[in-house]
Amino acid sequence: MDSNGMNIPKLAAFLCCQRIQQDVISKNYDLANVFQGFRPPGYPFGTEFATFARFFHDKGGEYQVDISLTDEAGVAVVENRPKRIVFGETPMHDLMTSWRVVFPKAGAYTFKVFVNNLNIGEYRIFCR
């Protein structure tokens, strides 16, 4: 169990990138153009990108993962449909998510990662 007494997966990595490809033979990932934010010519700014999340858990089980992107006031800019992750033979699970987002203005935006409705991580991107 983790420090808060809950038996849920831990989030080991969360990255934003332009594109994710997986080699069919080795199963390795190629994360193209990993970034920390955007510097568009103006707002509102619409864009597409991907996120990569790696989860670890020492027990088998099925979990619901929800990821949302919020503005500085905590208002959801976009939410993805919940995803199901299943741990079985291996203690690791990767989740790739595609995003289509319209950023209304410059500022810091936060990805919030929930597993079974518990917030397990927050990651910021910056729009200048």
Residue frames as a rotation matrix with the C-alpha (Angstrom) as fourth column:
MET 1
0.576 0.817 0.000 0.00
0.817 -0.576 0.000 0.00
0.000 0.000 -1.000 0.00
ASP 2
-0.119 -0.626 0.771 1.14
0.501 -0.709 -0.497 3.53
0.857 0.327 0.398 -0.57
SER 3
-0.899 -0.424 -0.110 1.59
0.302 -0.417 -0.857 6.22
0.317 -0.804 0.503 2.08
ASN 4
-0.595 0.736 0.324 -2.08
-0.780 -0.625 -0.012 7.23
0.193 -0.260 0.946 2.12
GLY 5
-0.541 0.342 0.768 -3.21
-0.389 0.708 -0.589 3.64
-0.746 -0.617 -0.250 2.77
MET 6
0.564 0.768 -0.303 -4.70
-0.616 0.147 -0.774 3.11
-0.550 0.623 0.556 -0.68
ASN 7
-0.191 -0.575 0.796 -3.73
0.197 0.772 0.605 0.16
-0.962 0.272 -0.035 -2.82
ILE 8
0.886 0.462 -0.049 -3.59
0.087 -0.269 -0.959 1.92
-0.456 0.845 -0.278 -6.21
PRO 9
0.422 -0.755 0.503 -0.98
0.889 0.236 -0.392 2.20
0.178 0.612 0.770 -8.97
LYS 10
0.224 -0.473 -0.852 1.73
0.310 -0.794 0.523 4.86
-0.924 -0.382 -0.031 -8.82
LEU 11
0.978 0.071 0.197 2.41
0.209 -0.367 -0.906 7.23
0.008 0.927 -0.374 -11.68
ALA 12
0.299 -0.951 -0.073 6.13
0.682 0.159 0.714 7.06
-0.668 -0.263 0.696 -12.56
ALA 13
-0.814 -0.581 -0.033 6.20
0.371 -0.562 0.739 9.29
-0.448 0.589 0.673 -15.67
PHE 14
0.440 0.893 0.092 3.99
0.671 -0.259 -0.695 11.78
-0.597 0.367 -0.713 -17.49
LEU 15
-0.634 -0.732 -0.250 5.21
0.292 -0.526 0.799 13.47
-0.716 0.433 0.547 -20.69
CYS 16
0.616 0.725 -0.308 3.67
-0.016 -0.380 -0.925 15.67
-0.787 0.575 -0.223 -23.37
CYS 17
-0.579 -0.806 0.120 4.91
0.122 0.059 0.991 15.23
-0.806 0.588 0.064 -26.92
GLN 18
-0.387 0.397 -0.832 3.94
-0.854 -0.495 0.161 15.88
-0.348 0.773 0.531 -30.50
ARG 19
0.425 0.469 -0.774 3.69
-0.762 0.646 -0.027 12.20
0.488 0.602 0.633 -31.49
ILE 20
-0.093 -0.414 0.906 4.16
-0.745 0.632 0.213 8.70
-0.660 -0.655 -0.367 -30.06
GLN 21
0.400 0.152 -0.904 5.09
-0.762 0.603 -0.235 5.67
0.509 0.783 0.357 -32.14
GLN 22
0.354 -0.271 0.895 5.74
-0.624 0.645 0.442 2.12
-0.697 -0.715 0.059 -31.00
ASP 23
-0.482 -0.612 -0.627 8.13
-0.872 0.409 0.270 -0.27
0.092 0.676 -0.731 -32.72
VAL 24
0.516 0.816 -0.261 6.18
-0.794 0.570 0.211 -3.40
0.321 0.098 0.942 -33.65
ILE 25
0.316 -0.466 -0.827 9.08
0.098 0.883 -0.459 -5.76
0.944 0.064 0.325 -32.92
SER 26
-0.666 -0.709 -0.233 10.80
0.321 0.011 -0.947 -4.34
0.674 -0.706 0.220 -29.85
LYS 27
0.324 0.895 -0.307 7.66
0.821 -0.105 0.562 -2.64
0.470 -0.434 -0.768 -28.43
ASN 28
-0.503 -0.549 -0.667 9.83
0.773 -0.631 -0.064 0.39
-0.386 -0.548 0.742 -27.54
TYR 29
0.638 0.766 -0.076 8.30
0.692 -0.614 -0.379 3.86
-0.337 0.189 -0.922 -27.81
ASP 30
-0.603 -0.677 0.421 9.53
0.777 -0.618 0.118 6.84
0.180 0.398 0.899 -29.79
LEU 31
0.423 0.683 -0.596 8.25
0.774 -0.614 -0.154 10.06
-0.471 -0.396 -0.788 -28.22
ALA 32
-0.242 -0.499 0.832 8.78
0.897 -0.443 -0.004 12.83
0.370 0.745 0.554 -30.78
ASN 33
-0.439 -0.050 0.897 9.23
0.086 -0.996 -0.013 16.45
0.894 0.072 0.441 -29.68
VAL 34
0.058 0.367 -0.928 8.71
0.970 0.198 0.139 16.20
0.235 -0.909 -0.345 -25.92
PHE 35
-0.390 -0.141 0.910 7.74
0.203 -0.977 -0.064 19.66
0.898 0.160 0.410 -24.66
GLN 36
-0.712 0.111 -0.693 6.77
0.689 -0.079 -0.720 21.73
-0.135 -0.991 -0.020 -21.60
GLY 37
0.016 0.775 -0.631 4.37
0.340 -0.598 -0.726 24.11
-0.940 -0.203 -0.274 -23.28
PHE 38
0.197 0.192 0.961 3.50
0.980 -0.063 -0.188 26.30
0.025 0.979 -0.201 -26.24
ARG 39
-0.418 -0.242 -0.876 4.37
0.220 -0.962 0.161 29.73
-0.881 -0.126 0.455 -27.54
PRO 40
0.026 0.520 0.854 1.70
0.966 0.208 -0.156 30.34
-0.258 0.829 -0.496 -30.19
PRO 41
-0.763 -0.311 0.566 1.39
0.524 -0.811 0.260 33.51
0.378 0.495 0.782 -32.27
GLY 42
-0.635 0.601 0.485 -1.98
-0.645 -0.758 0.095 34.30
0.425 -0.253 0.869 -30.64
TYR 43
-0.905 0.423 0.037 -4.97
0.286 0.672 -0.683 33.08
-0.314 -0.608 -0.730 -28.65
PRO 44
0.589 0.156 0.793 -7.22
-0.517 0.827 0.222 31.21
-0.621 -0.541 0.568 -28.70
PHE 45
-0.304 -0.798 -0.521 -4.76
-0.952 0.265 0.151 28.52
0.017 0.542 -0.840 -29.82
GLY 46
0.765 0.589 0.261 -5.91
-0.572 0.807 -0.148 25.12
-0.298 -0.036 0.954 -31.07
THR 47
-0.220 -0.899 -0.378 -3.50
-0.952 0.283 -0.117 22.21
0.212 0.334 -0.918 -31.24
GLU 48
0.889 0.367 -0.275 -3.15
-0.316 0.925 0.212 18.43
0.332 -0.101 0.938 -31.18
PHE 49
-0.237 -0.964 0.122 -0.60
-0.841 0.140 -0.522 16.48
0.486 -0.226 -0.844 -29.15
ALA 50
0.431 0.312 -0.847 -0.17
0.039 0.931 0.363 13.29
0.902 -0.189 0.389 -27.13
THR 51
0.209 -0.406 0.890 0.65
-0.968 -0.217 0.128 12.37
0.141 -0.888 -0.438 -23.55
PHE 52
0.030 -0.325 -0.945 2.52
-0.061 0.943 -0.326 9.34
0.998 0.068 0.009 -22.27
ALA 53
0.282 0.089 0.955 1.91
-0.942 -0.162 0.293 8.02
0.181 -0.983 0.038 -18.74
ARG 54
-0.263 -0.406 -0.875 3.68
-0.151 0.913 -0.378 5.07
0.953 0.033 -0.301 -17.10
PHE 55
0.464 0.522 0.716 2.06
-0.831 -0.022 0.555 3.38
0.306 -0.853 0.423 -14.11
PHE 56
-0.608 -0.604 -0.515 3.55
-0.291 0.773 -0.564 0.81
0.739 -0.193 -0.646 -11.71
HIS 57
0.306 0.665 0.682 1.72
-0.938 0.086 0.336 -1.51
0.165 -0.742 0.649 -9.34
ASP 58
-0.700 -0.707 0.098 2.89
-0.710 0.676 -0.198 -4.62
0.074 -0.208 -0.975 -7.52
LYS 59
-0.557 0.586 0.589 -0.52
0.036 0.725 -0.688 -6.34
-0.830 -0.361 -0.425 -7.52
GLY 60
-0.838 0.359 0.411 -2.89
0.502 0.211 0.839 -7.43
0.215 0.909 -0.357 -10.23
GLY 61
-0.240 0.842 -0.484 -6.13
0.583 -0.274 -0.765 -5.57
-0.776 -0.465 -0.425 -10.73
GLU 62
-0.208 0.315 0.926 -8.24
0.890 -0.331 0.312 -3.33
0.405 0.889 -0.212 -12.92
TYR 63
-0.338 -0.010 -0.941 -8.34
0.615 -0.759 -0.213 0.45
-0.712 -0.651 0.263 -12.47
GLN 64
0.603 0.548 0.579 -10.03
0.794 -0.479 -0.374 3.45
0.072 0.685 -0.724 -14.05
VAL 65
-0.483 -0.792 -0.375 -7.74
0.739 -0.598 0.311 6.30
-0.470 -0.127 0.873 -15.13
ASP 66
0.711 0.640 0.291 -9.10
0.703 -0.640 -0.309 9.79
-0.011 0.424 -0.905 -15.83
ILE 67
-0.500 -0.844 -0.194 -6.94
0.803 -0.535 0.262 12.64
-0.325 -0.025 0.945 -17.08
SER 68
0.702 0.694 0.159 -8.14
0.708 -0.659 -0.254 16.23
-0.072 0.290 -0.954 -17.32
LEU 69
-0.515 -0.786 0.341 -6.49
0.796 -0.586 -0.150 19.49
0.318 0.194 0.928 -18.34
THR 70
0.524 0.714 -0.464 -7.44
0.844 -0.510 0.170 22.51
-0.116 -0.481 -0.869 -16.24
ASP 71
0.292 -0.385 0.875 -6.67
0.278 -0.841 -0.463 26.21
0.915 0.379 -0.139 -16.41
GLU 72
-0.699 -0.696 0.167 -5.18
0.080 -0.308 -0.948 28.31
0.711 -0.649 0.271 -13.60
ALA 73
-0.353 0.664 0.659 -8.60
-0.903 -0.427 -0.054 28.65
0.245 -0.614 0.750 -11.95
GLY 74
-0.775 -0.003 0.632 -9.04
-0.299 0.883 -0.363 24.86
-0.556 -0.470 -0.685 -11.87
VAL 75
0.329 0.921 -0.206 -11.69
-0.599 0.035 -0.800 24.85
-0.730 0.387 0.564 -14.61
ALA 76
-0.028 -0.307 0.951 -11.51
0.419 0.860 0.290 21.91
-0.907 0.407 0.104 -17.00
VAL 77
-0.284 -0.151 -0.947 -10.36
-0.755 -0.573 0.318 22.92
-0.590 0.806 0.049 -20.47
VAL 78
0.121 0.323 -0.939 -10.75
-0.786 0.608 0.108 19.36
0.606 0.725 0.328 -21.74
GLU 79
-0.036 -0.093 0.995 -11.30
-0.750 0.660 0.035 15.91
-0.660 -0.745 -0.093 -20.25
ASN 80
-0.615 -0.186 -0.766 -10.57
-0.677 0.623 0.392 12.59
0.405 0.760 -0.509 -21.90
ARG 81
0.540 0.793 -0.281 -12.84
-0.565 0.589 0.577 9.60
0.624 -0.153 0.767 -21.63
PRO 82
0.385 -0.389 0.837 -11.89
-0.783 0.342 0.519 7.34
-0.488 -0.855 -0.173 -18.71
LYS 83
0.065 -0.468 -0.881 -9.46
-0.715 0.594 -0.368 4.60
0.696 0.654 -0.296 -19.61
ARG 84
0.926 0.206 0.316 -9.20
-0.365 0.704 0.609 1.14
-0.097 -0.679 0.727 -18.11
ILE 85
-0.060 -0.954 -0.294 -5.80
-0.823 0.213 -0.526 -0.26
0.565 0.210 -0.798 -17.17
VAL 86
0.939 0.343 -0.017 -5.28
-0.295 0.831 0.472 -3.85
0.176 -0.438 0.881 -16.10
PHE 87
-0.112 -0.968 0.224 -2.26
-0.986 0.080 -0.145 -5.13
0.122 -0.237 -0.964 -14.19
GLY 88
0.919 0.387 -0.071 -1.54
-0.382 0.921 0.078 -8.83
0.096 -0.045 0.994 -14.45
GLU 89
0.757 -0.647 -0.093 1.71
0.630 0.760 -0.159 -10.49
0.174 0.062 0.983 -15.41
THR 90
-0.293 -0.899 0.325 3.83
0.735 -0.430 -0.524 -7.32
0.611 0.086 0.787 -15.37
PRO 91
-0.062 0.237 -0.970 3.97
0.904 -0.399 -0.155 -4.52
-0.423 -0.886 -0.189 -12.76
MET 92
-0.727 -0.291 -0.622 3.96
0.046 -0.924 0.379 -1.80
-0.685 0.247 0.685 -15.44
HIS 93
0.149 0.761 0.632 1.31
0.917 0.133 -0.376 -0.31
-0.370 0.635 -0.678 -17.70
ASP 94
-0.871 -0.428 -0.242 1.70
0.284 -0.840 0.462 2.51
-0.401 0.334 0.853 -20.25
LEU 95
0.226 0.971 0.079 -1.10
0.786 -0.133 -0.604 4.80
-0.576 0.199 -0.793 -21.34
MET 96
-0.896 -0.425 0.126 -0.94
0.404 -0.669 0.624 7.02
-0.181 0.610 0.771 -24.41
THR 97
0.123 0.963 -0.239 -3.62
0.727 -0.252 -0.639 9.65
-0.675 -0.095 -0.731 -24.86
SER 98
-0.586 -0.215 0.781 -4.34
0.747 -0.516 0.418 11.93
0.313 0.829 0.463 -27.83
TRP 99
-0.164 0.469 -0.868 -5.50
0.623 -0.633 -0.460 15.47
-0.765 -0.616 -0.188 -27.16
ARG 100
-0.302 0.164 0.939 -7.27
0.712 -0.616 0.337 18.14
0.633 0.771 0.070 -29.20
VAL 101
-0.022 0.172 -0.985 -7.21
0.910 -0.405 -0.091 21.32
-0.415 -0.898 -0.148 -27.16
VAL 102
0.238 0.054 0.970 -8.13
0.472 -0.879 -0.067 24.96
0.849 0.473 -0.235 -27.62
PHE 103
-0.364 -0.423 -0.829 -6.13
0.924 -0.272 -0.267 27.03
-0.112 -0.864 0.491 -25.16
PRO 104
0.604 0.761 0.238 -8.18
0.785 -0.619 -0.013 30.19
0.137 0.195 -0.971 -24.57
LYS 105
0.871 -0.339 0.356 -5.32
-0.350 -0.936 -0.035 32.35
0.346 -0.094 -0.934 -23.24
ALA 106
-0.103 -0.981 -0.163 -1.72
-0.232 0.183 -0.955 32.36
0.967 -0.060 -0.246 -22.03
GLY 107
0.332 0.152 0.931 -0.99
-0.931 -0.108 0.349 30.81
0.154 -0.982 0.105 -18.64
ALA 108
-0.813 -0.556 0.175 -0.18
-0.583 0.782 -0.221 27.62
-0.014 -0.282 -0.959 -16.78
TYR 109
0.322 0.878 -0.353 -2.38
-0.835 0.439 0.331 24.60
0.446 0.188 0.875 -17.47
THR 110
-0.489 -0.476 0.731 -2.41
-0.824 0.527 -0.208 21.47
-0.286 -0.704 -0.650 -15.30
PHE 111
-0.141 0.381 -0.914 -2.96
-0.398 0.823 0.404 17.84
0.906 0.421 0.036 -16.22
LYS 112
-0.188 0.159 0.969 -4.67
-0.957 0.193 -0.217 16.04
-0.221 -0.968 0.116 -13.33
VAL 113
-0.456 -0.063 -0.887 -4.35
-0.421 0.894 0.153 12.25
0.784 0.444 -0.435 -13.25
PHE 114
-0.013 0.559 0.829 -6.92
-0.984 0.141 -0.111 10.25
-0.179 -0.817 0.548 -11.30
VAL 115
-0.729 -0.082 -0.680 -6.97
-0.225 0.966 0.125 6.51
0.647 0.244 -0.723 -10.60
ASN 116
-0.293 0.752 -0.591 -10.32
0.804 0.528 0.274 5.25
0.518 -0.394 -0.759 -9.30
ASN 117
0.595 0.622 0.509 -11.26
0.404 -0.779 0.479 8.92
0.695 -0.079 -0.715 -8.66
LEU 118
0.715 -0.456 -0.529 -8.17
0.456 -0.270 0.848 9.60
-0.530 -0.848 0.015 -6.49
ASN 119
0.903 -0.428 -0.029 -5.78
-0.337 -0.668 -0.663 12.32
0.265 0.609 -0.748 -7.71
ILE 120
0.744 -0.666 0.043 -2.34
0.534 0.633 0.561 10.69
-0.401 -0.395 0.827 -7.98
GLY 121
-0.344 -0.938 0.039 -0.47
0.794 -0.268 0.545 13.35
-0.501 0.219 0.837 -9.93
GLU 122
0.831 0.498 -0.249 -0.48
0.295 -0.773 -0.561 16.80
-0.471 0.393 -0.790 -11.47
TYR 123
-0.253 -0.903 0.348 1.75
0.818 -0.008 0.575 18.03
-0.516 0.430 0.740 -14.30
ARG 124
0.433 0.415 -0.800 1.93
0.104 -0.905 -0.412 21.54
-0.895 0.095 -0.436 -15.72
ILE 125
-0.168 -0.463 0.870 2.43
0.986 -0.071 0.153 22.91
-0.009 0.883 0.469 -19.17
PHE 126
-0.152 -0.011 -0.988 2.95
0.356 -0.934 -0.044 26.58
-0.922 -0.358 0.146 -19.89
CYS 127
0.274 0.279 0.920 1.48
0.953 -0.208 -0.220 28.72
0.130 0.937 -0.323 -22.67
ARG 128
-0.442 -0.569 -0.693 3.37
0.633 -0.745 0.208 31.97
-0.635 -0.347 0.690 -23.13
